[in-house]
Amino acid sequence: MPATLRPYGLLKEYVAQQSEVSVASGRTIRETLLELGIPVDIVALVTVNDVPQSKDYLLQDGDTVRLLAVIGGG
């Protein structure tokens, strides 16, 4: 069973505007972001199953990962 990635905001641009993407377990979130072409530095917050995690978290089967982007302004 894969993990589910849910990007929010501008991060959806990197996954063809999809609200959910199935990804392989057994990799870190950082590795998964790089594989999907999402710049690691623009991801400000990662939660896994509603618990904040680092980008070095190893994905497990059935995990739900939410990604929030850095918000810029001026």
N, C-alpha and C positions, 0 to 999 in steps of 0.2 A: 504494500500500500504506500503510495507516494505521500509526500508532504504537500500542503497547499500554501501558496504564496499569494498574499493580498496586498498589492501595491496601492498607495493612495496618492492623490494629487498628481504632480508632474511625473512621478515614477511610472504611471500608466503608459506614458509615451514610449517607454522602452519595451513594453510587452503588447504593443498593438492595441492599446486602450482596453485590454482585458481586465476585468475586476478580480479574476482568480487565475492562477497558473499552477498546474501540477508540476512538481519538481521531485527529483530523486532524493531519497533519504541517504544517509551515510556520508554526506558532504557538509562542510561548514556553510553557514549563511554567506560568508565572504566569497567562498568558491562558487556558490550558486549565483550570486550577484554578478560576478565576473563572467560566468558562463552565459548569462542572459544579456550581457552588455550594459548592465546598470552600473554607473560609476559609484563605487563604494563610498566615496567622500560626500555624496549628496544625500545619503541615507542617514538621517539624524536619530531615528528611533526604531528599534526592532523589538517586537514582542512575539513570544512564542507561547501559544495557548494562554494569552492574556497576561503573561509574565515578562517583564523587560529582560532581554538577553543581549549578550555581546554578539558581534558579527562572527565570532569564533565558535559559536554554539554549533554542535554537531546535530544536524537534522535527523529526526526519528520518524518512523512510519506514523502517519496520522497527524503530525504536527500541523498547526495552523499558524502561519507567520504573517504578521502585519508589518508593513514597512511605511514609514513616514519620512518625507523629504525635508531637508533643510529649508527653512523659509527665509527668503531674503527680502530686503526692502531698503528704502532710503528716504 
